[in-house]
């Protein structure tokens, strides 16, 4: 079924003549397209096959893994051997070893059987890292027990067997968002009604008692008659509404037509105990991050769970705090126009632009820029016969020019100097401190 958005799904029939069902899907060959695992049942060529998707137009290349019988049941997909490729595990109803691991060795699927540890009856199987050690453990069930098998490289015995009466199906997921894997069960009752329950993981391969989430009577569309003969998984955990919680999805079983049902997860979850529920807390594992916090700028964290509250570039001038010498003034940033003589470093070069204006022999003299990089300008509004002298801070004469309005200081080292401008007629002079900065 194709998710068209807005809670709308469309049915895509790939090959309706096969009399088959899809067991699961994943990108086995890492080409970006989801591949399908099919069971062909009720046909003359019963088989378990992988259909490798070639594109988004539902074109496939088929690789048949097992032929000759149709007694397949549930399966689950995961990287069982930790080599980066998806493997899968399934059970069948044949006598002898009835659980098979398919290890994906560069798309050659090597089969390893697990000794039979439970009856041939209806079963579910899930892969989950129960102990948080990075290995996918096996959770298997029949009508009466859930078996927890540690993935220790030689999974031949169960670590624990949990008695669960009248179990039809189960699935695993972190339903309460506490970091542990929980179980969601479908059970039939003594009155032949159905219940959906949750069992919380307690650690060390132990689960708590089932807690009822929903009940369905015999007259319900989700009833025992339609599910009791359903040989494979009929319940899934997905975040249907995008609120960060796993919801429960299930079908009616064998009906024509069948419908999909959703139970939304309304569990109140506050993992960090900051009084903000998971759906409104952007980091429910940190009590210092929630909508009630004050945003602390420049720490790289959305403290108040509000993306519109600025953490950097507070003045929105396009420059982050690391480059902006005043992040509270949008007129001050690297490259801004410098306003001379105002005591403000608008362009963040470390200095205010200083231009000196002086009176000398009835003329106005302006000296700029200051600091100077290469050429110092002497601008005047009248005719003046003058001499310029540039001294270092020890009084040593560095440059001497007559009637030169452009003084090249490019070859001089950075530092502070004194510029003397002298009228040769009246002997009047002015002195200004000049900074050379490159």
Secondary structure, DSSP 8 states (H G I E B T S, - for coil): -EEEETTEEE---S-TTS-EEEEEEE-TT-SSS-EEEEEE-SSTT-EEEEEEE-STT--EEEEEEEES---EEEEEEE-TTSSSS-EEEEEESSSS--EEEEEEETTEEEEEEE---S-SSS--EEEE-TTSSS--EEEEE-SSEEEEE--SS---S-SEEEE-TTEEEEEEE-TTSSSS-EEEEEEE-TTS-EEEEEE-EEETTEE---EEEEEE-TTSSS-HHHHTT--S--EEEE-TTSSSS-EEEEE-SS-SS--EEEE-------TT-SS--TTT-S-TT-TT-STTS---TTSS--TTS-TTS-SS-TT-SS--TTT-S-TT-TT-STT----TTSS--TT-SSS----EEEEETTEEEEEE-SSBSSEEEEEESS---EEEEEEETT--EEEEEES-SEEE-TTS-SEEEEEEEEETTT--EEEEEEEE--
